[in-house]
């Protein structure tokens, strides 16, 4: 499908993801000089089946009408909608492409969240949900995978356009194909049962599940089948947040408890009320604290401040160009407890390597501890305090010792390499990151094939490096 032209204007370039409601492709808007966009494609017959057998023509008309409403919502917490329509039997939605990490992977790399981070994410989502609910739209599938944390800390909700294909009065628990619409773990009981119309408070329940997961590292209810999961939601009580996370503020514990009420009337009235409860727990402007990339408290600590610099010392600044791309980190476990993002290979500037720029004589980082465990502990400490450049140097110096101890192809070394490349990418060191990411992409493609999600993501990051380096 690469190279396919949608509606005579949007050229598809690479797959970004796939779900029950369709596929998401990267693309170029040829009508605006090749601006980079994301294109969601949904086959109207399949979507009609998932929507309870709605007539495909009626579905297409509703989709186009409600996407026009969605596109009019101007909010920084919502992905911008550029266009929507039909191309043959497919519905398409053209959206802004975003750089950042989806909340699911962001949590996996930093689990569990510091309480202020969880509060900041929920507060930003409340602001966006208030705007959505104001025009009569309910998201219906709010979950970590449908939110992006941008490098400047802003949280953006995705997949709002797909809500347009679901009628606001739909109370059907299962579609005619027997499939649930939405993600059962985050779905409110009334949405799964069809006992009452799905409304804004259903989104607030999903927000409660998400907030519970950010704070505790687990969801309140889980079961192998949707029916068992629904039974637990209706008849069981989850542990309180403070039972699992004693350092969480009592006010936050109480708010999550209200959001997870089995009855819609027991939950907060709207997103405004939830935000008002979160506001006293947010960091204040000017408060000291680390501000690494992808810190969701940054918009509150430093409102309207410029974005964090992206590796100015590593090369020329990126030329002005198209919208940034989605960059979602793989969720492979980090090499040590509390370590951050994951990727990479030994640096070209490592001792003994002729390639790549190295530190100026006398100004390089001190050698890492001989013990690999001590090195990983120092990495964890540096990541928590936002010293990403020092982490890159430390991991690069630690890799030769790890190879000597565990072997070049061991899981330990692979995990270290992935971590190293991710930190280089996050700090804008694209010249150093590019060979590391390319080598990882080749290895994973040989093992898993070219369409494995990790391979696709590595290729996207490789393309990002090439773009930022002007190649």
Buried (B, 14 or more C-beta within 10 A) or exposed (E): EEEBEBBEBBBBBBBBBEBBBBBBBBBBBEEEEBBBBBBBBBBBEBBBBBBBEBEBEEBBEBBBEBBEEBBEBEBBBBBBBBBBBBBEEBBBBBBBBBBBBBBBBBBBBBBBBBBBBBBBBBBBBBBBBBBBBBEEBBBBBBBBBBBBBBBBBBBBBBBBBBBBBBBBEBEBBBBEEEEBBBBBBBBBBBBBBEEBBBBBBBBBBBBBBBBBBBBBBBBBBEBEEBEEBBEBBEEEEBEBBBEBBEEBBEEBBBBBBBBBBBEBEEBBEBBBBBBEBBEEBBBEEEEEBEBBBBBBBBBBBBEEEEEBEBBEEBBEEBEEEBBBBBBBBBBBBBBBEBBBBBBBBBBBBBEEEEEBBEEEEEEEEEEBBEEBEEBBBBBBEBBBEBBBBBBBBBBBBBBBBBBEEBEEEEEBBBBBBBBBBBBBBBBBBBBBBBBBBBBBBEBBBEEEEEEEBBBBBBBBBBBBBEBBBEE
